[in-house]
Amino acid sequence: VVDLNVQVVLLQEENDNYAQLNRDLGTIVSFLNDTSLGFQQTFESLSSSLATQITTRRNLLVEDLHLKYSTNALHWDCDVDSRFRLRDFAKDDTLPIGSEYYDEVIQYLDEELLGEVCINTEDLELFLRSNVLPVNATLESISLVDLKSGVSKYTGDVFNYYFPDEGEEGGLSEQDWSEADYDCEKLP
């Protein structure tokens, strides 16, 4: 009988534990039912916020790249003046660069600017021939002032393609830059 009483007490304690676990489980299920709509709303809010952050980050990366390229384009002309300051064509920038220095100037321009912003030297020279130099003039006859003006116009056109104003037709999109890992050499 004593053994049976001990078993009854143990069974009662276990029954009480199960009853408490049942109440706890009921509380949990009730909480989940009450908040399930909130989880969906929280997930949608999180997704929307994440999409906004991604778009903002892409926009900032493209703007940063635009600023970097523009800075390179703005500073090369001072650098070329400094680099060639002792040459006659730099002292008087209306004089022709001449065949003796033209290749060196273009190579310097390629290293300091064109290569950094993925502008092909031959394309620039074609632009200079057709838009800056008089008909039948050689590239070597270009003056430093005309070279600077031509490079400024050409890089402006390239940058308008790389970074079109919002709503402008043509040019690259933020998605294009993202797919190219923000590297102009990987652009389509």
C-alpha positions, 0 to 999 in steps of 0.5 A: 500500500505504501508503494502504491501511495508513492506511485500515486504521488509520483503520477500526480506530480508528473500529471501536474507537470504535463498539465503545466506544459500543456498550458505553456504550449497553449500560450505559445500557440496563442502567441503565434496565432496572434502575431503571425500577421505581424511576422508577415508584415515584418518580413515585407518591411524588411524586404522593402528596406533591404531593397531600398538599401541596395538601390541606395548603395548602387546609386552611391557607388555610381555617384562615387565612380562618376566623381572619381572619373570627373576628378581625373578629367579635371586634374590631368590638364594641370598635371600635363602642364606641370609634366611638360612645363619646360617644353615650348608647347607648354610655355605657349599652349597655342603652339603645336605639340609637334611630332617630337613630343606628341606620342609622349603627351598622348602616352602621358594622357593615356596613363593619367586619364584615358586608361583610368576611365576606359577611353580608347586612345585611337577613339580619342584621336579620331574624335580630335581629327574630326572635331578639333583639328582643321581638315587634313591637319595631323595629330602632331599639329594640335596645340595643347590648348586644343588638345585640352579642349578636345579631351574635355569635350570627348570625356564629357560625351563619354561621361554622359554615356557612362552616367546619364542624367535621371530620365535621360534616354541611352547610356548606362544604368546603375544595373549595368554598372552593378553587373560590371562590378563598377569596373569600366573595363567590364562594361558591355 
